[in-house]
Amino acid sequence: MEHHSSAAWLTEAAASAVQQHGSGNLLRIVIVVMFLGCGLTAWFLLRGYKRKDD
C-alpha cells in the first residue's frame, strides 16, 4: 500500500477531473470552495464585533 500525500491526491483528482470533463467542472468546484472559504473567514473575523464590552 502506497502512501500518497494530500497534495499528490488532490493533484491526481484535479487531473482526472480535467481529463474526463474538461476544466469547467474543476473551475466550478474551485469557485464554490473559494466562496465558502471567504464566507467562513468573514464569519470568523466578524463574529467578535457583535460582543458587547459592558
mmCIF file as Biopython writes it, N, C-alpha, C and O atoms, coordinates in Angstrom:
data_model
#
loop_
_atom_site.group_PDB
_atom_site.id
_atom_site.type_symbol
_atom_site.label_atom_id
_atom_site.label_alt_id
_atom_site.label_comp_id
_atom_site.label_asym_id
_atom_site.label_entity_id
_atom_site.label_seq_id
_atom_site.pdbx_PDB_ins_code
_atom_site.Cartn_x
_atom_site.Cartn_y
_atom_site.Cartn_z
_atom_site.occupancy
_atom_site.B_iso_or_equiv
_atom_site.auth_seq_id
_atom_site.auth_asym_id
_atom_site.pdbx_PDB_model_num
ATOM 1   N N  . MET A ? 1  ? 0.840   -1.174 0.000   1.0 0.0 1  A 1 
ATOM 2   C CA . MET A ? 1  ? 0.000   0.000  0.000   1.0 0.0 1  A 1 
ATOM 3   C C  . MET A ? 1  ? 0.884   1.236  0.000   1.0 0.0 1  A 1 
ATOM 4   O O  . MET A ? 1  ? 1.723   1.415  0.884   1.0 0.0 1  A 1 
ATOM 5   N N  . GLU A ? 2  ? 0.689   2.084  -0.998  1.0 0.0 2  A 1 
ATOM 6   C CA . GLU A ? 2  ? 1.494   3.290  -1.101  1.0 0.0 2  A 1 
ATOM 7   C C  . GLU A ? 2  ? 0.873   4.416  -0.290  1.0 0.0 2  A 1 
ATOM 8   O O  . GLU A ? 2  ? -0.345  4.500  -0.129  1.0 0.0 2  A 1 
ATOM 9   N N  . HIS A ? 3  ? 1.743   5.274  0.211   1.0 0.0 3  A 1 
ATOM 10  C CA . HIS A ? 3  ? 1.271   6.448  0.938   1.0 0.0 3  A 1 
ATOM 11  C C  . HIS A ? 3  ? 1.297   7.638  -0.009  1.0 0.0 3  A 1 
ATOM 12  O O  . HIS A ? 3  ? 2.343   7.979  -0.561  1.0 0.0 3  A 1 
ATOM 13  N N  . HIS A ? 4  ? 0.131   8.272  -0.194  1.0 0.0 4  A 1 
ATOM 14  C CA . HIS A ? 4  ? 0.045   9.466  -1.026  1.0 0.0 4  A 1 
ATOM 15  C C  . HIS A ? 4  ? -0.215  10.664 -0.117  1.0 0.0 4  A 1 
ATOM 16  O O  . HIS A ? 4  ? -1.099  10.626 0.739   1.0 0.0 4  A 1 
ATOM 17  N N  . SER A ? 5  ? 0.547   11.703 -0.309  1.0 0.0 5  A 1 
ATOM 18  C CA . SER A ? 5  ? 0.271   12.913 0.457   1.0 0.0 5  A 1 
ATOM 19  C C  . SER A ? 5  ? -1.020  13.545 -0.054  1.0 0.0 5  A 1 
ATOM 20  O O  . SER A ? 5  ? -1.470  13.245 -1.160  1.0 0.0 5  A 1 
ATOM 21  N N  . SER A ? 6  ? -1.606  14.413 0.749   1.0 0.0 6  A 1 
ATOM 22  C CA . SER A ? 6  ? -2.869  15.023 0.346   1.0 0.0 6  A 1 
ATOM 23  C C  . SER A ? 6  ? -2.680  15.885 -0.895  1.0 0.0 6  A 1 
ATOM 24  O O  . SER A ? 6  ? -3.587  15.971 -1.723  1.0 0.0 6  A 1 
ATOM 25  N N  . ALA A ? 7  ? -1.521  16.524 -1.044  1.0 0.0 7  A 1 
ATOM 26  C CA . ALA A ? 7  ? -1.277  17.352 -2.229  1.0 0.0 7  A 1 
ATOM 27  C C  . ALA A ? 7  ? -1.213  16.484 -3.483  1.0 0.0 7  A 1 
ATOM 28  O O  . ALA A ? 7  ? -1.743  16.866 -4.526  1.0 0.0 7  A 1 
ATOM 29  N N  . ALA A ? 8  ? -0.579  15.336 -3.392  1.0 0.0 8  A 1 
ATOM 30  C CA . ALA A ? 8  ? -0.492  14.442 -4.536  1.0 0.0 8  A 1 
ATOM 31  C C  . ALA A ? 8  ? -1.875  13.895 -4.894  1.0 0.0 8  A 1 
ATOM 32  O O  . ALA A ? 8  ? -2.212  13.779 -6.072  1.0 0.0 8  A 1 
ATOM 33  N N  . TRP A ? 9  ? -2.669  13.562 -3.883  1.0 0.0 9  A 1 
ATOM 34  C CA . TRP A ? 9  ? -4.014  13.056 -4.132  1.0 0.0 9  A 1 
ATOM 35  C C  . TRP A ? 9  ? -4.869  14.127 -4.787  1.0 0.0 9  A 1 
ATOM 36  O O  . TRP A ? 9  ? -5.626  13.840 -5.715  1.0 0.0 9  A 1 
ATOM 37  N N  . LEU A ? 10 ? -4.753  15.364 -4.308  1.0 0.0 10 A 1 
ATOM 38  C CA . LEU A ? 10 ? -5.524  16.463 -4.869  1.0 0.0 10 A 1 
ATOM 39  C C  . LEU A ? 10 ? -5.124  16.731 -6.314  1.0 0.0 10 A 1 
ATOM 40  O O  . LEU A ? 10 ? -5.975  17.001 -7.161  1.0 0.0 10 A 1 
ATOM 41  N N  . THR A ? 11 ? -3.831  16.655 -6.588  1.0 0.0 11 A 1 
ATOM 42  C CA . THR A ? 11 ? -3.349  16.864 -7.952  1.0 0.0 11 A 1 
ATOM 43  C C  . THR A ? 11 ? -3.870  15.778 -8.886  1.0 0.0 11 A 1 
ATOM 44  O O  . THR A ? 11 ? -4.289  16.069 -10.007 1.0 0.0 11 A 1 
ATOM 45  N N  . GLU A ? 12 ? -3.847  14.531 -8.431  1.0 0.0 12 A 1 
ATOM 46  C CA . GLU A ? 12 ? -4.367  13.427 -9.245  1.0 0.0 12 A 1 
ATOM 47  C C  . GLU A ? 12 ? -5.863  13.581 -9.496  1.0 0.0 12 A 1 
ATOM 48  O O  . GLU A ? 12 ? -6.334  13.337 -10.607 1.0 0.0 12 A 1 
ATOM 49  N N  . ALA A ? 13 ? -6.610  13.982 -8.473  1.0 0.0 13 A 1 
ATOM 50  C CA . ALA A ? 13 ? -8.054  14.156 -8.620  1.0 0.0 13 A 1 
ATOM 51  C C  . ALA A ? 13 ? -8.362  15.289 -9.585  1.0 0.0 13 A 1 
ATOM 52  O O  . ALA A ? 13 ? -9.273  15.174 -10.405 1.0 0.0 13 A 1 
ATOM 53  N N  . ALA A ? 14 ? -7.607  16.392 -9.496  1.0 0.0 14 A 1 
ATOM 54  C CA . ALA A ? 14 ? -7.823  17.522 -10.394 1.0 0.0 14 A 1 
ATOM 55  C C  . ALA A ? 14 ? -7.490  17.129 -11.833 1.0 0.0 14 A 1 
ATOM 56  O O  . ALA A ? 14 ? -8.223  17.478 -12.759 1.0 0.0 14 A 1 
ATOM 57  N N  . ALA A ? 15 ? -6.398  16.412 -12.021 1.0 0.0 15 A 1 
ATOM 58  C CA . ALA A ? 15 ? -6.006  15.986 -13.365 1.0 0.0 15 A 1 
ATOM 59  C C  . ALA A ? 15 ? -7.043  15.035 -13.953 1.0 0.0 15 A 1 
ATOM 60  O O  . ALA A ? 15 ? -7.359  15.109 -15.141 1.0 0.0 15 A 1 
ATOM 61  N N  . SER A ? 16 ? -7.562  14.157 -13.129 1.0 0.0 16 A 1 
ATOM 62  C CA . SER A ? 16 ? -8.588  13.222 -13.585 1.0 0.0 16 A 1 
ATOM 63  C C  . SER A ? 16 ? -9.863  13.960 -13.978 1.0 0.0 16 A 1 
ATOM 64  O O  . SER A ? 16 ? -10.485 13.630 -14.988 1.0 0.0 16 A 1 
ATOM 65  N N  . ALA A ? 17 ? -10.254 14.957 -13.185 1.0 0.0 17 A 1 
ATOM 66  C CA . ALA A ? 17 ? -11.461 15.722 -13.494 1.0 0.0 17 A 1 
ATOM 67  C C  . ALA A ? 17 ? -11.306 16.494 -14.788 1.0 0.0 17 A 1 
ATOM 68  O O  . ALA A ? 17 ? -12.247 16.585 -15.577 1.0 0.0 17 A 1 
ATOM 69  N N  . VAL A ? 18 ? -10.130 17.050 -15.013 1.0 0.0 18 A 1 
ATOM 70  C CA . VAL A ? 18 ? -9.898  17.813 -16.241 1.0 0.0 18 A 1 
ATOM 71  C C  . VAL A ? 18 ? -9.912  16.888 -17.450 1.0 0.0 18 A 1 
ATOM 72  O O  . VAL A ? 18 ? -10.463 17.251 -18.489 1.0 0.0 18 A 1 
ATOM 73  N N  . GLN A ? 19 ? -9.327  15.711 -17.342 1.0 0.0 19 A 1 
ATOM 74  C CA . GLN A ? 19 ? -9.297  14.779 -18.467 1.0 0.0 19 A 1 
ATOM 75  C C  . GLN A ? 19 ? -10.688 14.264 -18.803 1.0 0.0 19 A 1 
ATOM 76  O O  . GLN A ? 19 ? -11.023 14.100 -19.976 1.0 0.0 19 A 1 
ATOM 77  N N  . GLN A ? 20 ? -11.495 14.010 -17.790 1.0 0.0 20 A 1 
ATOM 78  C CA . GLN A ? 20 ? -12.804 13.411 -18.040 1.0 0.0 20 A 1 
ATOM 79  C C  . GLN A ? 20 ? -13.853 14.438 -18.469 1.0 0.0 20 A 1 
ATOM 80  O O  . GLN A ? 20 ? -14.666 14.158 -19.350 1.0 0.0 20 A 1 
ATOM 81  N N  . HIS A ? 21 ? -13.844 15.620 -17.856 1.0 0.0 21 A 1 
ATOM 82  C CA . HIS A ? 21 ? -14.942 16.550 -18.056 1.0 0.0 21 A 1 
ATOM 83  C C  . HIS A ? 21 ? -14.512 17.920 -18.546 1.0 0.0 21 A 1 
ATOM 84  O O  . HIS A ? 21 ? -15.356 18.804 -18.703 1.0 0.0 21 A 1 
ATOM 85  N N  . GLY A ? 22 ? -13.258 18.118 -18.787 1.0 0.0 22 A 1 
ATOM 86  C CA . GLY A ? 22 ? -12.795 19.436 -19.163 1.0 0.0 22 A 1 
ATOM 87  C C  . GLY A ? 22 ? -12.580 20.296 -17.922 1.0 0.0 22 A 1 
ATOM 88  O O  . GLY A ? 22 ? -12.781 19.838 -16.798 1.0 0.0 22 A 1 
ATOM 89  N N  . SER A ? 23 ? -12.181 21.517 -18.130 1.0 0.0 23 A 1 
ATOM 90  C CA . SER A ? 23 ? -11.848 22.370 -16.990 1.0 0.0 23 A 1 
ATOM 91  C C  . SER A ? 23 ? -13.063 23.045 -16.378 1.0 0.0 23 A 1 
ATOM 92  O O  . SER A ? 23 ? -12.935 23.659 -15.318 1.0 0.0 23 A 1 
ATOM 93  N N  . GLY A ? 24 ? -14.233 22.961 -16.993 1.0 0.0 24 A 1 
ATOM 94  C CA . GLY A ? 24 ? -15.422 23.641 -16.491 1.0 0.0 24 A 1 
ATOM 95  C C  . GLY A ? 24 ? -15.830 23.199 -15.101 1.0 0.0 24 A 1 
ATOM 96  O O  . GLY A ? 24 ? -16.060 24.036 -14.228 1.0 0.0 24 A 1 
ATOM 97  N N  . ASN A ? 25 ? -15.923 21.895 -14.884 1.0 0.0 25 A 1 
ATOM 98  C CA . ASN A ? 25 ? -16.329 21.398 -13.564 1.0 0.0 25 A 1 
ATOM 99  C C  . ASN A ? 25 ? -15.287 21.710 -12.507 1.0 0.0 25 A 1 
ATOM 100 O O  . ASN A ? 25 ? -15.638 22.043 -11.375 1.0 0.0 25 A 1 
ATOM 101 N N  . LEU A ? 26 ? -14.022 21.608 -12.853 1.0 0.0 26 A 1 
ATOM 102 C CA . LEU A ? 26 ? -12.967 21.910 -11.891 1.0 0.0 26 A 1 
ATOM 103 C C  . LEU A ? 26 ? -13.021 23.375 -11.478 1.0 0.0 26 A 1 
ATOM 104 O O  . LEU A ? 26 ? -12.867 23.694 -10.299 1.0 0.0 26 A 1 
ATOM 105 N N  . LEU A ? 27 ? -13.239 24.262 -12.438 1.0 0.0 27 A 1 
ATOM 106 C CA . LEU A ? 27 ? -13.327 25.686 -12.110 1.0 0.0 27 A 1 
ATOM 107 C C  . LEU A ? 27 ? -14.546 25.984 -11.254 1.0 0.0 27 A 1 
ATOM 108 O O  . LEU A ? 27 ? -14.480 26.837 -10.369 1.0 0.0 27 A 1 
ATOM 109 N N  . ARG A ? 28 ? -15.648 25.307 -11.496 1.0 0.0 28 A 1 
ATOM 110 C CA . ARG A ? 28 ? -16.833 25.492 -10.655 1.0 0.0 28 A 1 
ATOM 111 C C  . ARG A ? 28 ? -16.549 25.070 -9.225  1.0 0.0 28 A 1 
ATOM 112 O O  . ARG A ? 28 ? -16.936 25.761 -8.282  1.0 0.0 28 A 1 
ATOM 113 N N  . ILE A ? 29 ? -15.882 23.949 -9.060  1.0 0.0 29 A 1 
ATOM 114 C CA . ILE A ? 29 ? -15.556 23.473 -7.720  1.0 0.0 29 A 1 
ATOM 115 C C  . ILE A ? 29 ? -14.622 24.450 -7.016  1.0 0.0 29 A 1 
ATOM 116 O O  . ILE A ? 29 ? -14.808 24.750 -5.837  1.0 0.0 29 A 1 
ATOM 117 N N  . VAL A ? 30 ? -13.624 24.945 -7.732  1.0 0.0 30 A 1 
ATOM 118 C CA . VAL A ? 30 ? -12.680 25.900 -7.145  1.0 0.0 30 A 1 
ATOM 119 C C  . VAL A ? 30 ? -13.409 27.165 -6.717  1.0 0.0 30 A 1 
ATOM 120 O O  . VAL A ? 30 ? -13.146 27.686 -5.633  1.0 0.0 30 A 1 
ATOM 121 N N  . ILE A ? 31 ? -14.315 27.666 -7.540  1.0 0.0 31 A 1 
ATOM 122 C CA . ILE A ? 31 ? -15.045 28.890 -7.201  1.0 0.0 31 A 1 
ATOM 123 C C  . ILE A ? 31 ? -15.950 28.683 -6.004  1.0 0.0 31 A 1 
ATOM 124 O O  . ILE A ? 31 ? -16.017 29.546 -5.128  1.0 0.0 31 A 1 
ATOM 125 N N  . VAL A ? 32 ? -16.653 27.549 -5.943  1.0 0.0 32 A 1 
ATOM 126 C CA . VAL A ? 32 ? -17.533 27.266 -4.806  1.0 0.0 32 A 1 
ATOM 127 C C  . VAL A ? 32 ? -16.728 27.167 -3.518  1.0 0.0 32 A 1 
ATOM 128 O O  . VAL A ? 32 ? -17.121 27.729 -2.495  1.0 0.0 32 A 1 
ATOM 129 N N  . VAL A ? 33 ? -15.609 26.460 -3.561  1.0 0.0 33 A 1 
ATOM 130 C CA . VAL A ? 33 ? -14.766 26.326 -2.368  1.0 0.0 33 A 1 
ATOM 131 C C  . VAL A ? 33 ? -14.209 27.684 -1.960  1.0 0.0 33 A 1 
ATOM 132 O O  . VAL A ? 33 ? -14.111 27.978 -0.769  1.0 0.0 33 A 1 
ATOM 133 N N  . MET A ? 34 ? -13.845 28.511 -2.930  1.0 0.0 34 A 1 
ATOM 134 C CA . MET A ? 34 ? -13.327 29.837 -2.634  1.0 0.0 34 A 1 
ATOM 135 C C  . MET A ? 34 ? -14.383 30.685 -1.921  1.0 0.0 34 A 1 
ATOM 136 O O  . MET A ? 34 ? -14.076 31.344 -0.928  1.0 0.0 34 A 1 
ATOM 137 N N  . PHE A ? 35 ? -15.625 30.674 -2.420  1.0 0.0 35 A 1 
ATOM 138 C CA . PHE A ? 35 ? -16.679 31.456 -1.785  1.0 0.0 35 A 1 
ATOM 139 C C  . PHE A ? 35 ? -16.997 30.939 -0.390  1.0 0.0 35 A 1 
ATOM 140 O O  . PHE A ? 35 ? -17.218 31.730 0.527   1.0 0.0 35 A 1 
ATOM 141 N N  . LEU A ? 36 ? -17.024 29.624 -0.219  1.0 0.0 36 A 1 
ATOM 142 C CA . LEU A ? 36 ? -17.266 29.074 1.115   1.0 0.0 36 A 1 
ATOM 143 C C  . LEU A ? 36 ? -16.150 29.466 2.074   1.0 0.0 36 A 1 
ATOM 144 O O  . LEU A ? 36 ? -16.413 29.823 3.223   1.0 0.0 36 A 1 
ATOM 145 N N  . GLY A ? 37 ? -14.916 29.403 1.612   1.0 0.0 37 A 1 
ATOM 146 C CA . GLY A ? 37 ? -13.786 29.797 2.451   1.0 0.0 37 A 1 
ATOM 147 C C  . GLY A ? 37 ? -13.834 31.265 2.814   1.0 0.0 37 A 1 
ATOM 148 O O  . GLY A ? 37 ? -13.556 31.629 3.957   1.0 0.0 37 A 1 
ATOM 149 N N  . CYS A ? 38 ? -14.181 32.113 1.861   1.0 0.0 38 A 1 
ATOM 150 C CA . CYS A ? 38 ? -14.285 33.551 2.150   1.0 0.0 38 A 1 
ATOM 151 C C  . CYS A ? 38 ? -15.418 33.813 3.139   1.0 0.0 38 A 1 
ATOM 152 O O  . CYS A ? 38 ? -15.269 34.625 4.053   1.0 0.0 38 A 1 
ATOM 153 N N  . GLY A ? 39 ? -16.538 33.137 2.962   1.0 0.0 39 A 1 
ATOM 154 C CA . GLY A ? 39 ? -17.655 33.308 3.891   1.0 0.0 39 A 1 
ATOM 155 C C  . GLY A ? 39 ? -17.310 32.869 5.300   1.0 0.0 39 A 1 
ATOM 156 O O  . GLY A ? 39 ? -17.624 33.564 6.266   1.0 0.0 39 A 1 
ATOM 157 N N  . LEU A ? 40 ? -16.668 31.725 5.423   1.0 0.0 40 A 1 
ATOM 158 C CA . LEU A ? 40 ? -16.276 31.251 6.749   1.0 0.0 40 A 1 
ATOM 159 C C  . LEU A ? 40 ? -15.226 32.155 7.385   1.0 0.0 40 A 1 
ATOM 160 O O  . LEU A ? 40 ? -15.261 32.384 8.594   1.0 0.0 40 A 1 
ATOM 161 N N  . THR A ? 41 ? -14.302 32.665 6.597   1.0 0.0 41 A 1 
ATOM 162 C CA . THR A ? 41 ? -13.288 33.574 7.118   1.0 0.0 41 A 1 
ATOM 163 C C  . THR A ? 41 ? -13.931 34.875 7.591   1.0 0.0 41 A 1 
ATOM 164 O O  . THR A ? 41 ? -13.592 35.379 8.661   1.0 0.0 41 A 1 
ATOM 165 N N  . ALA A ? 42 ? -14.855 35.421 6.804   1.0 0.0 42 A 1 
ATOM 166 C CA . ALA A ? 42 ? -15.550 36.641 7.197   1.0 0.0 42 A 1 
ATOM 167 C C  . ALA A ? 42 ? -16.348 36.423 8.476   1.0 0.0 42 A 1 
ATOM 168 O O  . ALA A ? 42 ? -16.331 37.268 9.371   1.0 0.0 42 A 1 
ATOM 169 N N  . TRP A ? 43 ? -17.044 35.297 8.567   1.0 0.0 43 A 1 
ATOM 170 C CA . TRP A ? 43 ? -17.807 34.998 9.783   1.0 0.0 43 A 1 
ATOM 171 C C  . TRP A ? 43 ? -16.886 34.903 10.989  1.0 0.0 43 A 1 
ATOM 172 O O  . TRP A ? 43 ? -17.198 35.440 12.051  1.0 0.0 43 A 1 
ATOM 173 N N  . PHE A ? 44 ? -15.770 34.233 10.837  1.0 0.0 44 A 1 
ATOM 174 C CA . PHE A ? 44 ? -14.835 34.057 11.944  1.0 0.0 44 A 1 
ATOM 175 C C  . PHE A ? 44 ? -14.266 35.399 12.398  1.0 0.0 44 A 1 
ATOM 176 O O  . PHE A ? 44 ? -14.148 35.653 13.597  1.0 0.0 44 A 1 
ATOM 177 N N  . LEU A ? 45 ? -13.914 36.258 11.440  1.0 0.0 45 A 1 
ATOM 178 C CA . LEU A ? 45 ? -13.320 37.545 11.798  1.0 0.0 45 A 1 
ATOM 179 C C  . LEU A ? 45 ? -14.342 38.526 12.347  1.0 0.0 45 A 1 
ATOM 180 O O  . LEU A ? 45 ? -14.017 39.317 13.232  1.0 0.0 45 A 1 
ATOM 181 N N  . LEU A ? 46 ? -15.563 38.494 11.846  1.0 0.0 46 A 1 
ATOM 182 C CA . LEU A ? 46 ? -16.564 39.472 12.239  1.0 0.0 46 A 1 
ATOM 183 C C  . LEU A ? 46 ? -17.409 39.057 13.433  1.0 0.0 46 A 1 
ATOM 184 O O  . LEU A ? 46 ? -18.138 39.886 13.977  1.0 0.0 46 A 1 
ATOM 185 N N  . ARG A ? 47 ? -17.334 37.821 13.848  1.0 0.0 47 A 1 
ATOM 186 C CA . ARG A ? 47 ? -18.195 37.381 14.952  1.0 0.0 47 A 1 
ATOM 187 C C  . ARG A ? 47 ? -17.830 38.041 16.265  1.0 0.0 47 A 1 
ATOM 188 O O  . ARG A ? 47 ? -18.680 38.150 17.148  1.0 0.0 47 A 1 
ATOM 189 N N  . GLY A ? 48 ? -16.601 38.482 16.421  1.0 0.0 48 A 1 
ATOM 190 C CA . GLY A ? 48 ? -16.182 39.142 17.650  1.0 0.0 48 A 1 
ATOM 191 C C  . GLY A ? 48 ? -16.714 40.553 17.779  1.0 0.0 48 A 1 
ATOM 192 O O  . GLY A ? 48 ? -16.748 41.083 18.890  1.0 0.0 48 A 1 
ATOM 193 N N  . TYR A ? 49 ? -17.128 41.181 16.700  1.0 0.0 49 A 1 
ATOM 194 C CA . TYR A ? 49 ? -17.584 42.569 16.760  1.0 0.0 49 A 1 
ATOM 195 C C  . TYR A ? 49 ? -18.962 42.719 17.357  1.0 0.0 49 A 1 
ATOM 196 O O  . TYR A ? 49 ? -19.312 43.816 17.791  1.0 0.0 49 A 1 
ATOM 197 N N  . LYS A ? 50 ? -19.759 41.674 17.400  1.0 0.0 50 A 1 
ATOM 198 C CA . LYS A ? 50 ? -21.103 41.799 17.960  1.0 0.0 50 A 1 
ATOM 199 C C  . LYS A ? 50 ? -21.126 41.645 19.475  1.0 0.0 50 A 1 
ATOM 200 O O  . LYS A ? 50 ? -22.169 41.862 20.093  1.0 0.0 50 A 1 
ATOM 201 N N  . ARG A ? 51 ? -20.017 41.279 20.083  1.0 0.0 51 A 1 
ATOM 202 C CA . ARG A ? 51 ? -19.949 41.152 21.534  1.0 0.0 51 A 1 
ATOM 203 C C  . ARG A ? 51 ? -19.933 42.535 22.170  1.0 0.0 51 A 1 
ATOM 204 O O  . ARG A ? 51 ? -19.263 43.445 21.683  1.0 0.0 51 A 1 
ATOM 205 N N  . LYS A ? 52 ? -20.664 42.680 23.245  1.0 0.0 52 A 1 
ATOM 206 C CA . LYS A ? 52 ? -20.729 43.967 23.950  1.0 0.0 52 A 1 
ATOM 207 C C  . LYS A ? 52 ? -19.706 43.952 25.097  1.0 0.0 52 A 1 
ATOM 208 O O  . LYS A ? 52 ? -19.605 42.978 25.843  1.0 0.0 52 A 1 
ATOM 209 N N  . ASP A ? 53 ? -18.973 45.023 25.216  1.0 0.0 53 A 1 
ATOM 210 C CA . ASP A ? 53 ? -17.998 45.145 26.302  1.0 0.0 53 A 1 
ATOM 211 C C  . ASP A ? 53 ? -18.577 46.037 27.391  1.0 0.0 53 A 1 
ATOM 212 O O  . ASP A ? 53 ? -18.292 47.233 27.440  1.0 0.0 53 A 1 
ATOM 213 N N  . ASP A ? 54 ? -19.385 45.457 28.255  1.0 0.0 54 A 1 
ATOM 214 C CA . ASP A ? 54 ? -20.016 46.230 29.346  1.0 0.0 54 A 1 
ATOM 215 C C  . ASP A ? 54 ? -19.201 46.173 30.596  1.0 0.0 54 A 1 
ATOM 216 O O  . ASP A ? 54 ? -19.580 46.764 31.608  1.0 0.0 54 A 1 
#
